[in-house]
Amino acid sequence: MRLDPDVCYRALASRDARFDGRFFVGVVSTGIYCRPICPARTPLRRNCRFFPAAAAAAAAGFRACRRCRPETSPASAAWHGTSALVTRALRLVAAGALDTGSVADLAARVGTGERQLRRLFVEHVGASPLAVAQTRRVHFAKQLLDETSLPVTTIAHAAGFASVRRFNTAMRTAWGQPPRALRRAPAAARGAGVELRLGYRPPFDAEALLAYLALRALPGVEEVADGTWRRSVTFDGASGVIEVRPDPAAHQLRLHVPAALAPHVGRVAARVRRVFDLDADPAPIAAQLGGDPELAARLARRPGVRVPGAWDGFELAVRAILGQQVTVAGATTLAGRIAAACGAPLAAPAGGVRVLAPTPAALAAADLAAVGLPRARAEALRALARAVASGRLGLDAALDPDEAVRRLEALPGVGPWTAQYVALRALGAPDAFPASDLGLRRALATNGQLPTPRALERRAEAWRPWRGYAAVLLWTTAG
């Protein structure tokens, strides 16, 4: 990814917050790399080197600045839209794919060769996959040192390091000091859990996003109350209820993770970022969608549209099938019955969150007729559950969205609307577009006349590659 050095330097000199996360600057006279909003004195132009990602600056030999804290920067957006394969691979790296697997394994998961993946990373990100993973680990570890009271050993493993020795070495290399010397006095912990701040680029329409999630919350598994999203989660046998609360003044989300899940806080944070679409860059999305007068008017009223992601792809696909030809409230009722019948109870429930979401294996074996599902709908859910439980269908970032749509549509009871909806919310496909959706057609009706799905698709061509964001904007600004 090529950056214009003159534009970058002007942004650096003005400390323009709109460029935060879009690039990083390495200062050759100090050996440090910073965010463009760093409060330090602006370095001379001749001493600046600009990088599209923190990993690229680290790979060039620069250490992270301890004043502007690059680990709290919004995720780098320089590669967004440049390579769908790189985007998918980066999502897997963020979820810890290289903490236990190799680059060859990662390449196989996204459907390419190891050499080609390395080449694409260098071209679009400016660093190798391993360098990106290492920078992610040291950044996240630094954030945990600053913001939590977790023991250093727990932080090492939560950040994805295979051993404390490797953790110590990496932190010395990245920050110039060992972990204990880097630790600040963290803010007082809330109870026995962990509090973490997750940044994003404004604008961010948290109200619309929470309202969307609230209407579709899986009863017993998740809820939205008093401006806070809660849900039950489980990792490696540990379970509990996490909480997420927007902090608009700080352009952050506040994440609370219970003590039982503290060793898995990195995996929790990665999924929360996905659910709230924190890595989206609203500027290019608004620029593209704003070319349509109807969308421009809606963006003016509610800027900062985000695609509500899914905690789990299988769970979202179940919900999509339940939502076929019924109201949102009706689908929620059915989903709640299934969760109550098939979900494992929580040892420590919180509020209305009492159970874990049903697993594919549990759903495949369940008597779904007992919860009031029509026969065809029950068989569609069982077919989906069997495909996911057997490994024939994976609903995560590894699968190309177009291929995922083809595999989903091959299942009984799954049509284009369901497949596109799953691709949008579960697989993070920004251009997925369920053109037959009645809500979208109603939102763009003219004199009471609904556009046909084909006419809607023609109009949506001008919204590419952000048709999914247009869909969410139309859904959340209806009425």
Backbone torsions as a table, in degrees:
resi	resn	phi	psi	omega
1	MET	NA	118.8	-178.1
2	ARG	-88.4	134.4	177.5
3	LEU	-111.2	145.7	175.8
4	ASP	-84.3	109.1	-175.7
5	PRO	-59.4	-35.8	-178.7
6	ASP	-67.4	-42.8	177.7
7	VAL	-63.9	-43.8	-179.7
8	CYS	-61.7	-41.4	-178.1
9	TYR	-68.0	-37.6	176.9
10	ARG	-63.9	-39.6	177.5
11	ALA	-65.0	-39.3	178.7
12	LEU	-64.5	-45.0	-177.8
13	ALA	-64.8	-31.1	-179.1
14	SER	-93.1	-6.2	-176.2
15	ARG	52.1	45.8	-177.4
16	ASP	-71.3	113.4	-175.7
17	ALA	-65.1	-19.6	179.5
18	ARG	-65.7	-18.4	-179.4
19	PHE	-97.0	0.0	-179.9
20	ASP	-61.9	123.6	-178.2
21	GLY	90.2	-15.5	179.2
22	ARG	-79.0	-28.3	175.7
23	PHE	-157.1	166.5	174.9
24	PHE	-128.8	150.9	-178.2
25	VAL	-115.6	128.1	173.1
26	GLY	-98.9	132.8	-177.5
27	VAL	-107.1	111.9	-172.0
28	VAL	-67.4	-26.4	-178.5
29	SER	-75.0	-20.0	179.9
30	THR	-115.6	-19.4	-176.2
31	GLY	75.8	17.8	-176.2
32	ILE	-112.0	146.1	170.5
33	TYR	-114.5	145.9	-171.1
34	CYS	-133.9	166.4	167.7
35	ARG	-79.9	157.8	179.0
36	PRO	-67.9	-9.5	179.1
37	ILE	-102.0	13.7	-177.6
38	CYS	-58.3	134.7	-178.7
39	PRO	-75.9	-7.1	179.7
40	ALA	-64.8	161.0	179.2
41	ARG	-58.9	137.7	-178.3
42	THR	-63.4	124.8	-179.3
43	PRO	-72.1	163.7	176.2
44	LEU	-65.2	147.3	-177.9
45	ARG	-56.5	-39.5	-175.7
46	ARG	-68.8	-16.2	-179.2
47	ASN	-95.3	2.3	-173.9
48	CYS	-100.7	137.1	170.9
49	ARG	-126.2	134.0	-172.9
50	PHE	-110.1	140.0	-174.5
51	PHE	-132.9	143.8	-179.0
52	PRO	-75.0	-15.6	-178.1
53	ALA	-150.0	155.5	178.5
54	ALA	-60.6	-36.1	-179.8
55	ALA	-62.1	-35.2	178.8
56	ALA	-67.3	-39.5	178.0
57	ALA	-66.3	-41.3	178.6
58	ALA	-65.0	-39.5	179.4
59	ALA	-65.3	-26.5	178.2
60	ALA	-82.7	1.2	174.6
61	GLY	99.7	5.7	179.0
62	PHE	-87.6	147.7	175.6
63	ARG	-99.0	152.5	-177.3
64	ALA	-72.1	142.5	178.1
65	CYS	-73.0	139.1	179.6
66	ARG	-94.6	-2.3	177.1
67	ARG	-90.4	-49.3	-177.4
68	CYS	-91.0	-7.5	172.9
69	ARG	52.1	75.0	179.1
70	PRO	-55.6	-21.7	-179.2
71	GLU	-68.9	-16.3	178.7
72	THR	-101.1	3.2	179.3
73	SER	-68.5	148.5	170.1
74	PRO	-56.0	148.5	-177.4
75	ALA	-57.1	141.9	-177.8
76	SER	-60.2	132.6	-177.5
77	ALA	-107.8	5.8	-173.8
78	ALA	-61.9	-28.3	-176.8
79	TRP	-92.6	-6.5	-176.9
80	HIS	-62.0	130.0	176.5
81	GLY	83.4	-3.9	-178.0
82	THR	-92.2	-30.6	-179.9
83	SER	-155.7	113.9	179.8
84	ALA	-62.1	-34.9	-179.8
85	LEU	-67.2	-43.3	177.6
86	VAL	-63.1	-40.5	178.7
87	THR	-58.7	-46.1	179.4
88	ARG	-64.7	-41.9	-179.9
89	ALA	-64.5	-39.4	179.2
90	LEU	-65.0	-36.7	176.8
91	ARG	-63.7	-39.4	178.7
92	LEU	-68.3	-38.5	176.5
93	VAL	-62.5	-42.3	178.8
94	ALA	-62.0	-30.2	179.2
95	ALA	-84.7	0.6	175.4
96	GLY	97.6	20.1	-176.3
97	ALA	-61.0	-32.0	-178.9
98	LEU	-95.1	3.9	175.5
99	ASP	-74.5	-30.2	-179.9
100	THR	-122.1	-20.8	-179.0
101	GLY	-109.3	175.8	-178.2
102	SER	-100.5	171.0	175.5
103	VAL	-63.4	-36.0	177.5
104	ALA	-62.6	-40.5	177.2
105	ASP	-63.0	-43.6	179.3
106	LEU	-61.5	-45.0	179.9
107	ALA	-60.2	-41.4	179.8
108	ALA	-64.8	-36.7	-178.7
109	ARG	-66.2	-33.7	-179.5
110	VAL	-97.0	3.7	171.8
111	GLY	81.6	38.9	176.8
112	THR	-145.1	178.1	177.4
113	GLY	-88.3	160.0	-177.8
114	GLU	-62.1	-44.0	-178.8
115	ARG	-64.0	-42.1	179.3
116	GLN	-64.5	-39.1	179.5
117	LEU	-64.2	-42.8	178.3
118	ARG	-61.3	-42.5	-179.3
119	ARG	-62.9	-43.9	-179.3
120	LEU	-65.3	-37.5	178.4
121	PHE	-64.0	-45.1	-179.9
122	VAL	-63.6	-39.0	-178.5
123	GLU	-67.6	-44.0	-171.5
124	HIS	-98.4	-28.8	-176.7
125	VAL	-109.4	-26.0	-179.0
126	GLY	88.7	10.0	-179.5
127	ALA	-156.0	161.1	-179.9
128	SER	-74.4	163.4	176.1
129	PRO	-56.7	-41.3	179.8
130	LEU	-65.9	-37.3	178.2
131	ALA	-65.8	-39.1	177.2
132	VAL	-63.0	-44.7	-179.8
133	ALA	-64.0	-41.5	-179.8
134	GLN	-65.6	-41.0	178.0
135	THR	-64.9	-40.4	176.4
136	ARG	-58.8	-42.9	-178.7
137	ARG	-64.6	-49.0	-175.5
138	VAL	-69.6	-32.7	176.8
139	HIS	-66.9	-46.2	-178.3
140	PHE	-66.8	-39.2	177.4
141	ALA	-61.6	-41.1	178.4
142	LYS	-63.1	-40.2	178.2
143	GLN	-63.4	-41.4	178.6
144	LEU	-65.7	-37.1	176.8
145	LEU	-63.4	-39.4	-176.6
146	ASP	-76.8	-35.7	-166.4
147	GLU	-110.1	-7.3	-177.5
148	THR	-131.6	170.5	175.5
149	SER	-105.8	17.5	-178.6
150	LEU	-61.9	143.7	174.9
151	PRO	-59.9	150.8	-177.7
152	VAL	-58.2	-39.7	179.4
153	THR	-62.2	-42.8	178.1
154	THR	-63.8	-40.7	178.5
155	ILE	-61.5	-42.9	-179.8
156	ALA	-56.5	-47.3	-177.5
157	HIS	-75.4	-36.2	178.8
158	ALA	-64.4	-31.7	180.0
159	ALA	-81.9	-8.0	175.0
160	GLY	103.2	9.3	178.8
161	PHE	-80.7	140.9	-178.0
162	ALA	-74.5	-23.1	-179.3
163	SER	-153.4	158.5	177.8
164	VAL	-66.5	-34.2	179.3
165	ARG	-61.9	-46.2	177.8
166	ARG	-64.7	-36.1	177.3
167	PHE	-60.9	-48.5	-179.5
168	ASN	-61.1	-43.8	-179.4
169	THR	-63.9	-44.9	-178.3
170	ALA	-65.4	-39.3	-178.8
171	MET	-69.3	-37.4	175.8
172	ARG	-62.8	-42.3	-179.4
173	THR	-65.8	-42.9	-175.0
174	ALA	-77.1	-36.3	-170.6
175	TRP	-119.4	-9.0	177.6
176	GLY	82.5	3.5	179.8
177	GLN	-147.1	157.9	176.4
178	PRO	-72.9	162.0	-175.0
179	PRO	-54.3	-44.3	-175.7
180	ARG	-65.3	-31.9	178.6
181	ALA	-73.9	-24.1	-179.7
182	LEU	-80.4	-20.0	-171.0
183	ARG	-67.0	128.1	170.9
184	ARG	-88.3	169.2	172.9
185	ALA	-76.9	107.1	-175.0
186	PRO	-69.3	157.8	176.4
187	ALA	-63.3	155.2	-178.6
188	ALA	-57.3	131.5	-178.9
189	ALA	-72.4	147.2	175.9
190	ARG	-89.3	111.1	-176.9
191	GLY	62.0	-138.9	-178.9
192	ALA	-103.4	10.6	-176.4
193	GLY	-96.3	-167.4	-178.5
194	VAL	-118.9	132.8	174.7
195	GLU	-108.6	133.2	-177.9
196	LEU	-138.5	146.4	178.2
197	ARG	-104.6	130.1	-179.6
198	LEU	-118.3	117.0	-175.2
199	GLY	-85.4	161.6	176.1
200	TYR	-151.6	168.7	176.1
201	ARG	-91.0	125.7	174.1
202	PRO	-75.2	158.9	-0.8
203	PRO	-76.8	158.6	-176.7
204	PHE	-142.2	112.5	-177.2
205	ASP	-85.4	75.2	-177.8
206	ALA	-63.7	-36.8	-178.0
207	GLU	-61.1	-46.8	-179.9
208	ALA	-66.2	-40.2	-178.6
209	LEU	-65.1	-45.5	178.6
210	LEU	-65.0	-38.1	178.7
211	ALA	-63.7	-39.8	178.5
212	TYR	-64.1	-46.3	179.4
213	LEU	-65.0	-36.2	-178.0
214	ALA	-63.3	-42.8	-178.9
215	LEU	-65.5	-26.1	-174.8
216	ARG	-112.7	12.2	-179.3
217	ALA	-61.7	135.0	179.8
218	LEU	-77.1	109.4	-174.9
219	PRO	-54.7	133.6	-179.6
220	GLY	88.8	-23.5	-177.5
221	VAL	-105.4	-36.7	-179.7
222	GLU	-147.6	160.6	177.3
223	GLU	-157.8	158.7	171.3
224	VAL	-122.3	119.3	-179.3
225	ALA	-146.3	135.5	177.7
226	ASP	54.7	39.9	177.6
227	GLY	73.0	15.9	-178.5
228	THR	-125.5	134.4	176.0
229	TRP	-97.3	129.0	178.6
230	ARG	-126.8	146.5	172.3
231	ARG	-158.5	157.1	175.7
232	SER	-84.2	141.4	178.6
233	VAL	-140.1	158.7	177.2
234	THR	-144.9	139.7	175.2
235	PHE	-140.9	123.7	174.3
236	ASP	50.5	41.9	176.8
237	GLY	88.1	-14.9	176.8
238	ALA	-90.7	140.0	-177.9
239	SER	-142.1	163.7	179.4
240	GLY	172.5	-173.6	-178.4
241	VAL	-114.5	121.8	176.4
242	ILE	-95.3	158.5	178.7
243	GLU	-133.1	141.9	178.5
244	VAL	-132.3	128.4	-179.2
245	ARG	-133.0	125.2	178.6
246	PRO	-66.6	144.0	174.2
247	ASP	-125.8	81.0	-172.0
248	PRO	-59.5	-34.5	-177.0
249	ALA	-63.0	-33.5	-178.6
250	ALA	-97.6	0.7	-175.1
251	HIS	54.1	50.2	-177.5
252	GLN	-144.7	161.4	163.8
253	LEU	-105.7	145.2	174.8
254	ARG	-101.7	116.8	-178.8
255	LEU	-105.6	127.5	174.0
256	HIS	-112.5	126.2	179.9
257	VAL	-118.9	126.6	-179.4
258	PRO	-66.1	159.5	-174.4
259	ALA	-56.7	-36.5	-177.9
260	ALA	-62.3	-26.4	-178.0
261	LEU	-103.3	5.0	-178.0
262	ALA	-55.1	-40.3	178.6
263	PRO	-63.6	-15.2	-177.5
264	HIS	-111.2	19.6	-173.8
265	VAL	-61.6	-30.2	178.3
266	GLY	-65.5	-42.7	179.1
267	ARG	-68.9	-37.1	177.1
268	VAL	-62.6	-48.3	-177.7
269	ALA	-61.1	-39.7	179.8
270	ALA	-62.2	-40.2	-179.6
271	ARG	-72.8	-36.5	177.3
272	VAL	-63.0	-40.3	177.0
273	ARG	-59.0	-36.9	180.0
274	ARG	-71.4	-43.9	-178.9
275	VAL	-60.1	-40.8	-176.8
276	PHE	-97.1	5.8	175.0
277	ASP	53.0	46.6	-173.7
278	LEU	-71.4	-20.1	-177.1
279	ASP	-89.8	3.6	178.2
280	ALA	-68.7	147.8	175.2
281	ASP	-108.9	104.7	-172.4
282	PRO	-66.6	-21.9	-174.8
283	ALA	-63.5	-56.6	-179.6
284	PRO	-66.5	-29.6	177.9
285	ILE	-64.5	-49.0	179.8
286	ALA	-64.4	-36.8	-179.6
287	ALA	-63.4	-40.5	-179.3
288	GLN	-73.4	-48.8	-176.5
289	LEU	-70.7	-27.6	-178.0
290	GLY	-66.4	-10.3	175.9
291	GLY	-71.1	-16.9	176.0
292	ASP	-95.1	120.4	-175.4
293	PRO	-55.9	-38.7	-179.8
294	GLU	-65.2	-45.1	179.4
295	LEU	-69.5	-36.2	179.2
296	ALA	-60.6	-41.7	179.5
297	ALA	-64.7	-39.9	179.8
298	ARG	-70.0	-37.9	177.2
299	LEU	-65.7	-34.4	178.8
300	ALA	-64.9	-35.4	179.0
301	ARG	-77.3	-39.8	-175.4
302	ARG	-133.8	77.2	179.6
303	PRO	-72.1	158.6	175.0
304	GLY	86.7	37.2	-179.5
305	VAL	-63.4	139.8	175.1
306	ARG	-130.6	151.1	175.1
307	VAL	-86.7	118.4	177.2
308	PRO	-64.8	114.8	-178.5
309	GLY	-81.3	-177.5	-179.6
310	ALA	-116.1	137.7	173.2
311	TRP	-63.8	-38.4	-177.6
312	ASP	-142.3	131.5	-176.2
313	GLY	-64.6	-40.0	179.3
314	PHE	-63.9	-45.1	179.4
315	GLU	-58.3	-42.6	179.8
316	LEU	-67.1	-39.7	179.3
317	ALA	-64.1	-38.4	175.7
318	VAL	-60.4	-46.5	-179.0
319	ARG	-62.9	-38.1	180.0
320	ALA	-64.8	-41.3	178.4
321	ILE	-65.8	-41.3	177.9
322	LEU	-63.4	-28.1	-176.9
323	GLY	-82.4	-1.1	-179.1
324	GLN	-68.7	121.2	172.4
325	GLN	62.0	23.0	173.4
326	VAL	-133.5	166.6	178.3
327	THR	-73.2	163.6	176.3
328	VAL	-58.8	-42.4	179.9
329	ALA	-64.3	-38.9	179.2
330	GLY	-64.9	-42.5	178.0
331	ALA	-64.3	-37.2	178.8
332	THR	-64.1	-41.5	178.5
333	THR	-61.0	-46.9	179.1
334	LEU	-63.0	-42.2	179.7
335	ALA	-62.5	-38.0	178.3
336	GLY	-64.7	-39.7	177.4
337	ARG	-62.9	-41.9	179.6
338	ILE	-65.5	-42.5	179.2
339	ALA	-62.0	-41.8	-179.7
340	ALA	-66.0	-35.7	-177.2
341	ALA	-81.6	-32.9	-170.7
342	CYS	-116.6	-11.5	-177.8
343	GLY	-85.8	144.0	178.1
344	ALA	-75.7	136.9	-179.2
345	PRO	-69.3	148.7	177.4
346	LEU	-84.3	141.7	176.2
347	ALA	-70.3	-32.1	-179.2
348	ALA	-129.7	79.2	179.1
349	PRO	-65.5	158.0	179.0
350	ALA	-139.9	123.9	-178.6
351	GLY	58.8	-129.4	178.9
352	GLY	-89.5	4.6	-179.2
353	VAL	-91.9	113.4	-171.4
354	ARG	-126.5	-21.4	-174.3
355	VAL	-134.8	164.1	171.7
356	LEU	-88.6	151.1	178.1
357	ALA	-61.9	141.5	179.2
358	PRO	-60.6	142.4	177.9
359	THR	-82.9	161.6	175.7
360	PRO	-57.3	-40.7	-179.9
361	ALA	-63.2	-41.8	-179.8
362	ALA	-65.1	-39.3	-178.6
363	LEU	-72.2	-35.4	179.6
364	ALA	-63.4	-30.0	-177.5
365	ALA	-96.9	-2.4	-172.0
366	ALA	-80.9	153.3	172.1
367	ASP	-88.6	89.1	-173.9
368	LEU	-74.8	-18.4	176.0
369	ALA	-64.9	-26.6	-178.0
370	ALA	-68.4	-20.3	179.4
371	VAL	-96.8	6.8	174.0
372	GLY	93.3	18.2	179.4
373	LEU	-83.9	140.2	172.2
374	PRO	-60.7	155.0	-175.1
375	ARG	-57.9	-46.4	-177.5
376	ALA	-64.6	-39.8	179.7
377	ARG	-67.0	-39.6	178.2
378	ALA	-63.7	-40.8	179.6
379	GLU	-67.9	-35.7	176.9
380	ALA	-62.6	-42.3	179.1
381	LEU	-66.6	-40.1	179.2
382	ARG	-65.4	-40.0	179.1
383	ALA	-63.6	-42.6	176.5
384	LEU	-61.4	-47.7	-178.0
385	ALA	-61.2	-41.6	179.1
386	ARG	-65.1	-40.5	-179.4
387	ALA	-64.2	-40.9	-179.9
388	VAL	-74.3	-42.8	-178.5
389	ALA	-63.3	-33.7	-178.9
390	SER	-81.7	-12.1	-177.4
391	GLY	89.2	1.1	179.3
392	ARG	-71.4	-22.6	-179.9
393	LEU	-134.9	119.4	175.6
394	GLY	-108.4	132.2	-177.4
395	LEU	-113.4	60.7	175.7
396	ASP	-134.5	-172.2	-173.5
397	ALA	-68.2	-12.4	-177.0
398	ALA	-66.7	-32.0	-173.8
399	LEU	-87.6	132.8	174.8
400	ASP	-59.3	130.6	-175.9
401	PRO	-56.0	-39.3	179.5
402	ASP	-63.7	-40.4	177.7
403	GLU	-67.4	-38.6	178.0
404	ALA	-61.7	-42.0	178.5
405	VAL	-61.2	-43.2	179.5
406	ARG	-62.0	-44.5	-179.0
407	ARG	-67.4	-38.3	178.8
408	LEU	-66.1	-43.8	-178.7
409	GLU	-67.2	-17.4	176.7
410	ALA	-77.3	-14.1	179.0
411	LEU	-80.4	147.5	177.8
412	PRO	-64.5	137.0	176.2
413	GLY	81.2	7.2	179.6
414	VAL	-116.0	118.7	179.8
415	GLY	-111.2	-172.8	-177.1
416	PRO	-58.9	-40.3	-179.3
417	TRP	-59.9	-49.5	-178.6
418	THR	-61.7	-45.4	-177.3
419	ALA	-64.0	-42.5	179.5
420	GLN	-67.1	-38.2	178.9
421	TYR	-64.2	-41.8	177.6
422	VAL	-66.3	-42.2	179.0
423	ALA	-60.5	-39.5	-178.7
424	LEU	-67.9	-53.0	-170.9
425	ARG	-89.9	-31.7	-176.6
426	ALA	-95.3	-34.2	-175.3
427	LEU	-102.6	-3.3	177.3
428	GLY	67.8	30.9	179.4
429	ALA	-83.3	105.4	-172.2
430	PRO	-67.9	-16.5	-177.1
431	ASP	-105.9	4.4	176.5
432	ALA	-62.6	143.5	-172.4
433	PHE	-153.1	106.8	177.8
434	PRO	-81.3	82.1	-170.1
435	ALA	-63.6	-22.0	-179.2
436	SER	-84.4	-0.3	-176.7
437	ASP	-61.8	127.1	-177.0
438	LEU	-65.3	-35.9	179.1
439	GLY	-63.1	-39.7	177.8
440	LEU	-66.4	-41.9	-178.8
441	ARG	-66.6	-39.1	178.1
442	ARG	-66.5	-37.1	-178.3
443	ALA	-63.9	-26.9	-176.8
444	LEU	-112.8	22.7	178.4
445	ALA	-67.6	147.6	177.3
446	THR	-119.5	118.1	-178.4
447	ASN	52.7	40.4	178.5
448	GLY	80.2	-3.1	-178.4
449	GLN	-94.6	118.6	-179.4
450	LEU	-78.6	136.9	174.4
451	PRO	-69.1	149.6	174.6
452	THR	-72.8	158.5	176.2
453	PRO	-54.8	-37.6	-179.7
454	ARG	-67.5	-40.8	178.3
455	ALA	-65.3	-37.5	178.1
456	LEU	-65.6	-39.2	178.0
457	GLU	-64.1	-39.4	178.7
458	ARG	-63.7	-43.6	179.1
459	ARG	-64.8	-36.9	-175.9
460	ALA	-73.0	-11.0	178.1
461	GLU	-57.1	-34.8	-178.8
462	ALA	-73.0	-11.2	-178.5
463	TRP	-92.1	-8.4	-178.0
464	ARG	-61.3	145.8	3.9
465	PRO	-96.2	30.9	-174.9
466	TRP	-120.6	35.1	-178.6
467	ARG	-62.2	-32.4	178.7
468	GLY	-63.4	-38.5	177.2
469	TYR	-67.8	-35.5	175.9
470	ALA	-62.9	-41.4	178.7
471	ALA	-60.6	-46.9	-179.5
472	VAL	-64.1	-40.0	177.8
473	LEU	-60.0	-42.6	179.9
474	LEU	-68.8	-38.8	178.4
475	TRP	-64.4	-43.7	-171.5
476	THR	-86.8	-6.2	177.4
477	THR	-117.7	19.6	179.9
478	ALA	-67.6	147.2	176.0
479	GLY	89.9	NA	NA
